[in-house]
Structures are given as structure tokens and as C-alpha cells.
Amino acid sequence: MAIHAINTRNQLAGRIVEIIEGPVVSEVAVETASGIVSSIVTTRSIKKLHLAVGQEVLAIFKATEVLLATV
């Protein structure tokens, strides 16, 4: 099965640069044109999707709010 189209604009193309695997959840770091994006996913999903360092992926964001702070 392949994704041919998706209706979200909140996405960044990139390449996996690091996977820190845990027993239940893992962290995947993706290098994009905007910088590194990290995602916490289940270790089961990493295995099911055959994710590996060097693989090209889409980081897709779902957000219900954006918070701003003054600095």
C-alpha cells in the first residue's frame, strides 16, 4: 500500500538520521530542510514500517493548537 496523496499541508520531507530504540517506544530523528524533527513512535511501528537510518520519509504534523511565548 502506498500513499498517493494526503490532504495536509503540515508535512516535511526528510531523511532518518538516528533511531533510538526502546522496549516500547522509540525516538526517530529526521533531517529536513528546516532542521531536525524528532518523533516518538512505538517500537512496533518502527519494525512494521521497516524504518532505518538513511531512509527518506515524510514527517506529517497534526496540531490542534500552536502556543506562543515572549522571550
Backbone torsions as a table, in degrees:
resi	resn	phi	psi	omega
1	MET	NA	137.6	-179.9
2	ALA	-131.5	149.7	175.0
3	ILE	-86.5	122.7	179.2
4	HIS	-99.9	-25.8	178.5
5	ALA	-159.4	152.5	177.3
6	ILE	-144.0	145.2	-172.2
7	ASN	-95.6	31.2	177.4
8	THR	-120.2	142.5	177.3
9	ARG	-95.5	-11.5	-177.8
10	ASN	-83.7	72.8	-179.1
11	GLN	-146.9	147.9	178.0
12	LEU	-132.3	129.6	175.0
13	ALA	-80.8	144.4	179.2
14	GLY	-168.2	-173.5	-178.5
15	ARG	-127.6	135.3	178.7
16	ILE	-66.0	125.9	-180.0
17	VAL	-110.6	-17.8	179.5
18	GLU	-160.0	142.2	172.5
19	ILE	-129.3	120.5	175.1
20	ILE	-106.2	103.0	-171.9
21	GLU	-89.7	132.8	175.8
22	GLY	-115.9	175.1	-178.4
23	PRO	-66.5	-32.1	-177.9
24	VAL	-119.9	-47.4	178.5
25	VAL	-121.9	155.4	-178.3
26	SER	-136.2	160.4	176.6
27	GLU	-110.8	131.5	179.1
28	VAL	-118.0	123.4	178.3
29	ALA	-101.5	127.9	-177.9
30	VAL	-119.2	124.6	176.6
31	GLU	-87.0	123.0	179.7
32	THR	-122.0	173.8	177.0
33	ALA	-63.2	-23.3	-179.7
34	SER	-93.1	-2.7	-178.2
35	GLY	123.9	-170.6	-179.2
36	ILE	-82.7	132.2	174.6
37	VAL	-117.2	130.3	178.4
38	SER	-108.8	143.0	179.6
39	SER	-131.5	137.1	174.0
40	ILE	-99.3	120.3	-178.5
41	VAL	-133.9	162.0	177.0
42	THR	-69.1	146.5	177.4
43	THR	-63.2	-33.1	176.8
44	ARG	-60.5	-40.4	179.0
45	SER	-66.7	-37.3	177.6
46	ILE	-59.4	-44.0	179.5
47	LYS	-68.8	-42.9	-178.7
48	LYS	-64.4	-37.4	179.9
49	LEU	-87.6	-3.8	-179.1
50	HIS	56.2	42.1	-179.6
51	LEU	-71.2	140.6	-178.8
52	ALA	-150.6	154.2	175.9
53	VAL	-58.6	135.0	-179.3
54	GLY	95.8	-12.8	-178.7
55	GLN	-76.6	138.5	175.1
56	GLU	-81.9	134.9	-178.1
57	VAL	-142.4	168.5	170.6
58	LEU	-109.2	126.7	171.7
59	ALA	-91.3	115.1	-176.2
60	ILE	-111.5	128.5	-174.5
61	PHE	-106.5	137.8	171.4
62	LYS	-122.6	117.1	-177.9
63	ALA	-133.2	135.2	177.0
64	THR	-100.0	-11.9	178.0
65	GLU	-156.5	155.7	174.2
66	VAL	-126.5	125.7	-179.0
67	LEU	-99.9	141.4	176.9
68	LEU	-120.7	145.4	177.5
69	ALA	-136.5	148.3	174.5
70	THR	-85.3	148.8	-179.9
71	VAL	-127.9	NA	NA
